[in-house]
């Protein structure tokens, strides 16, 4: 009797979700332009994202709030400031699409089979898929930062050397990035092009700050902006001091990574040691007569 009531409740909830899903899916044509702009390799089940976009329109999420602005800023590093809001919206559309779709399917399957575990597992899967969309972007941003920081000490050292040799800042940047390919050098190349195409050096540096939201990059750009605004005969010396500081930080980071790797290796080493010890001791002890 209890099982029948439980299945009835699941069937009712699943039917309501199913009806809502159908209503939302019928509105997908309003969002075809948005969906078509997304890469199907990156966005799983993107053809159903009209559901999520319809939900966003219905609940009127305010993406201007601080919590959303921080996420939008990170997305802008990958997608550019112009398209950051669109991809932030698309991410939430994906999340709502996954949650509604997989929750509905799992609850209906649970009602049909009488196994409540299916409903629980399905809802968990739906939430995890939704959270994955956001975490995937954060992982991409973190990886981007790591790649930039890997090249930054070398680029800064060369820039400091050239400036101290008397080369003007623009020419020093151009020489530093010449024939080099990486995320950092691409960003510096964009900055240099901005300088040559009419933007002030200060504006170009501020935009570099926005595209690379990294403390080390901000130290460099703030130093350059300060030199442009106030002028300083110590600019070259300041660059050398910053380069030394960045190299020290880099060395410390490498040490920390090495220490963490050593700590992680201890567990498997201990397991192997205990296994070998048991292989040696068990035959020995079994041969003793007590």
C-alpha positions as CSV (number, residue, x, y, z in Angstrom):
1,X,0.0,0.0,0.0
2,X,2.8,2.4,1.0
3,X,4.6,1.6,-2.2
4,X,1.5,2.3,-4.3
5,X,1.1,5.7,-2.6
6,X,4.8,6.5,-3.2
7,X,4.6,5.5,-6.8
8,X,1.5,7.6,-7.2
9,X,3.3,10.7,-5.7
10,X,6.3,10.1,-8.0
11,X,4.0,9.7,-11.0
12,X,2.2,13.0,-10.1
13,X,5.4,14.9,-9.7
14,X,6.9,13.4,-12.9
15,X,3.7,14.3,-14.8
16,X,3.8,17.9,-13.6
17,X,7.5,18.1,-14.5
18,X,6.8,16.5,-17.9
19,X,4.0,18.9,-18.6
20,X,6.2,21.8,-17.7
21,X,9.0,20.4,-19.8
22,X,6.8,20.2,-22.8
23,X,5.5,23.8,-22.4
24,X,9.1,25.1,-22.0
25,X,10.3,23.0,-25.0
26,X,7.5,24.5,-27.2
27,X,9.1,27.9,-26.7
28,X,12.5,26.8,-28.0
29,X,12.1,28.5,-31.3
30,X,12.3,31.9,-29.6
31,X,15.9,31.0,-28.6
32,X,17.2,29.3,-31.7
33,X,19.6,32.1,-32.4
34,X,21.2,31.7,-29.0
35,X,21.4,27.9,-29.2
36,X,22.9,28.0,-32.7
37,X,25.7,30.2,-31.4
38,X,26.9,27.5,-29.0
39,X,29.4,24.8,-29.8
40,X,27.8,21.4,-29.6
41,X,31.1,19.8,-28.6
42,X,31.3,22.0,-25.6
43,X,27.6,22.2,-24.7
44,X,26.0,18.8,-24.2
45,X,22.3,18.5,-25.4
46,X,22.4,22.1,-26.6
47,X,19.3,21.6,-28.8
48,X,17.3,21.5,-25.6
49,X,18.7,24.6,-24.1
50,X,15.6,26.5,-25.1
51,X,14.1,25.0,-22.0
52,X,16.7,26.7,-19.8
53,X,16.5,30.0,-21.6
54,X,12.7,30.0,-21.2
55,X,13.1,29.3,-17.4
56,X,15.6,32.3,-17.2
57,X,13.1,34.5,-18.9
58,X,10.3,33.4,-16.6
59,X,12.1,33.8,-13.3
60,X,13.9,37.0,-14.3
61,X,17.4,36.3,-12.9
62,X,19.3,39.6,-12.3
63,X,22.7,39.0,-13.8
64,X,23.9,42.4,-12.6
65,X,24.3,41.2,-9.0
66,X,27.8,41.0,-7.6
67,X,27.9,37.2,-7.5
68,X,27.1,37.0,-11.2
69,X,29.5,39.9,-12.1
70,X,32.4,37.9,-10.6
71,X,31.5,34.9,-12.7
72,X,31.0,37.1,-15.8
73,X,34.4,38.6,-15.3
74,X,36.0,35.1,-15.3
75,X,34.1,34.1,-18.4
76,X,35.2,37.3,-20.1
77,X,38.9,36.1,-19.8
78,X,38.0,33.2,-22.1
79,X,35.2,34.6,-24.3
80,X,35.9,38.3,-24.3
81,X,34.0,41.1,-22.5
82,X,31.5,41.5,-25.4
83,X,30.2,38.0,-25.2
84,X,30.7,37.2,-21.4
85,X,27.1,38.0,-20.4
86,X,25.7,35.7,-23.2
87,X,27.9,32.8,-22.2
88,X,27.0,33.3,-18.5
89,X,23.3,33.2,-19.5
90,X,23.9,30.1,-21.6
91,X,25.6,28.3,-18.7
92,X,22.6,28.8,-16.5
93,X,20.3,27.8,-19.3
94,X,22.3,24.6,-19.6
95,X,22.0,24.0,-15.8
96,X,18.3,24.5,-15.7
97,X,17.9,22.3,-18.8
98,X,19.8,19.4,-17.2
99,X,18.1,19.7,-13.9
100,X,14.6,19.7,-15.3
101,X,15.1,17.1,-18.0
102,X,17.0,14.5,-15.9
103,X,14.8,15.0,-12.8
104,X,11.7,14.4,-14.9
105,X,13.0,11.3,-16.6
106,X,14.4,9.7,-13.4
107,X,11.2,10.4,-11.4
108,X,9.0,8.9,-14.1
109,X,11.2,5.9,-14.3
110,X,11.1,5.5,-10.5
111,X,7.3,5.7,-10.6
112,X,7.1,3.1,-13.3
113,X,9.6,0.7,-11.7
114,X,8.7,1.4,-8.1
115,X,12.4,2.0,-7.3
116,X,12.8,5.3,-5.4
117,X,16.6,5.0,-5.8
118,X,16.2,5.9,-9.5
119,X,14.5,9.2,-8.6
120,X,17.3,10.1,-6.1
121,X,20.1,9.1,-8.4
122,X,18.5,10.9,-11.3
123,X,18.1,14.2,-9.4
124,X,21.7,13.9,-8.1
125,X,22.9,13.4,-11.7
126,X,20.8,16.4,-12.9
127,X,22.3,18.7,-10.2
128,X,25.9,17.4,-10.9
129,X,25.5,18.0,-14.6
130,X,24.3,21.5,-13.9
131,X,27.2,22.2,-11.5
132,X,29.7,20.7,-14.0
133,X,28.9,23.5,-16.6
134,X,30.0,26.2,-14.1
135,X,33.0,24.2,-12.7
136,X,34.2,23.5,-16.3
137,X,34.5,27.2,-17.0
138,X,36.3,27.8,-13.7
139,X,38.8,25.0,-14.6
140,X,39.4,26.6,-17.9
141,X,40.1,30.0,-16.3
142,X,42.5,28.4,-13.7
143,X,44.3,26.5,-16.5
144,X,44.6,29.7,-18.5
145,X,46.1,31.5,-15.4
146,X,48.6,28.7,-14.9
147,X,49.8,28.9,-18.5
148,X,50.2,32.6,-18.2
149,X,52.1,32.5,-15.0
150,X,54.4,29.8,-16.5
151,X,55.7,32.3,-19.1
152,X,55.3,35.5,-17.1
153,X,58.7,35.5,-15.2
154,X,60.6,34.9,-18.5
155,X,58.7,37.7,-20.4
156,X,59.1,40.1,-17.5
157,X,62.8,39.5,-17.2
158,X,63.3,40.2,-20.9
159,X,61.1,43.3,-20.7
160,X,63.1,44.6,-17.7
161,X,66.4,44.0,-19.5
162,X,65.3,45.8,-22.7
163,X,63.9,48.8,-20.8
164,X,67.0,49.1,-18.7
165,X,69.0,49.0,-22.0
166,X,67.2,52.2,-23.0
167,X,64.5,50.8,-25.3
168,X,61.1,52.5,-25.2
169,X,58.2,50.5,-23.6
170,X,56.4,49.7,-26.9
171,X,59.5,48.6,-28.7
172,X,60.5,46.5,-25.6
173,X,57.1,44.8,-25.6
174,X,57.3,44.2,-29.4
175,X,60.8,42.6,-29.0
176,X,59.7,40.5,-26.0
177,X,56.8,38.9,-27.9
178,X,58.5,38.5,-31.2
179,X,58.2,35.0,-32.7
180,X,56.7,33.6,-29.4
181,X,53.4,31.8,-29.0
182,X,51.5,31.3,-25.8
183,X,48.5,32.8,-24.1
184,X,50.6,35.5,-22.4
185,X,52.4,36.6,-25.6
186,X,49.1,36.6,-27.4
187,X,47.6,38.9,-24.8
188,X,50.7,41.2,-24.9
189,X,50.3,41.2,-28.7
190,X,46.7,42.4,-28.4
191,X,47.8,45.1,-26.0
192,X,50.5,46.3,-28.4
193,X,48.1,46.4,-31.3
194,X,45.7,48.4,-29.1
195,X,48.5,50.9,-28.5
196,X,49.4,51.2,-32.2
197,X,45.7,51.5,-33.2
198,X,44.8,54.6,-31.3
199,X,44.2,53.5,-27.7
200,X,46.2,55.2,-25.0
201,X,48.9,53.1,-23.3
202,X,47.0,53.4,-20.0
203,X,43.7,52.2,-21.6
204,X,45.5,49.3,-23.2
205,X,47.1,48.2,-19.9
206,X,43.8,48.5,-18.1
207,X,42.2,46.2,-20.7
208,X,45.1,43.8,-20.3
209,X,44.2,43.8,-16.6
210,X,40.6,42.9,-17.4
211,X,41.6,40.1,-19.8
212,X,44.1,38.6,-17.4
213,X,42.7,38.8,-13.9
214,X,46.0,37.7,-12.2
215,X,47.8,39.5,-9.3
216,X,51.2,39.3,-11.0
217,X,49.9,40.8,-14.2
218,X,48.2,43.6,-12.2
219,X,51.5,44.4,-10.5
220,X,53.2,44.9,-13.9
221,X,50.3,46.9,-15.5
222,X,50.0,49.1,-12.4
223,X,53.7,49.8,-12.4
224,X,53.5,50.8,-16.1
225,X,50.4,53.0,-15.6
226,X,52.1,54.7,-12.6
227,X,55.2,55.4,-14.7
228,X,53.1,56.8,-17.5
229,X,51.0,59.0,-15.2
230,X,53.8,60.3,-13.0
231,X,57.0,59.6,-14.8
232,X,59.9,58.1,-13.1
233,X,63.6,57.6,-13.8
234,X,63.4,54.5,-11.6
235,X,61.0,52.6,-14.0
236,X,63.7,50.2,-15.2
237,X,64.9,49.6,-11.6
238,X,61.3,48.9,-10.5
239,X,60.9,46.4,-13.3
240,X,64.0,44.6,-12.2
241,X,62.8,44.5,-8.6
242,X,59.4,43.2,-9.8
243,X,61.1,40.6,-11.9
244,X,63.1,39.4,-8.9
245,X,60.0,39.2,-6.8
246,X,58.1,37.3,-9.4
247,X,61.0,34.8,-9.8
248,X,61.1,34.2,-6.0
249,X,57.3,33.6,-6.0
250,X,57.7,31.2,-8.9
251,X,60.5,29.3,-7.1
252,X,58.3,29.0,-3.9
253,X,55.4,27.8,-6.0
254,X,57.5,25.1,-7.6
255,X,58.7,24.0,-4.1
256,X,55.1,23.9,-2.8
257,X,54.0,21.8,-5.8
258,X,57.0,19.4,-5.2
259,X,56.1,19.1,-1.5
260,X,52.4,18.4,-2.3
261,X,53.5,15.8,-4.9
262,X,55.8,14.1,-2.3
263,X,52.9,14.0,0.2
264,X,50.6,12.5,-2.3
265,X,53.2,9.8,-3.1
266,X,53.5,8.8,0.5
267,X,50.2,6.9,0.6
268,X,50.8,4.6,-2.3
269,X,54.4,4.0,-1.1
270,X,53.1,3.1,2.4
271,X,50.5,0.7,0.8
272,X,53.2,-1.0,-1.3
273,X,55.5,-1.2,1.7
274,X,52.8,-2.9,3.8
275,X,52.0,-5.2,1.0
276,X,55.6,-6.3,0.6
277,X,56.0,-6.7,4.4
278,X,52.9,-8.9,4.5
279,X,54.2,-11.0,1.6
280,X,57.5,-11.6,3.6
281,X,56.0,-12.0,7.1
282,X,53.0,-14.2,6.5
283,X,55.0,-17.2,5.1
284,X,57.5,-16.7,7.9
285,X,55.0,-16.6,10.7
286,X,53.0,-19.5,9.2
287,X,56.2,-21.6,9.3
288,X,56.6,-21.1,13.1
289,X,55.3,-23.7,15.4
290,X,53.7,-22.4,18.5
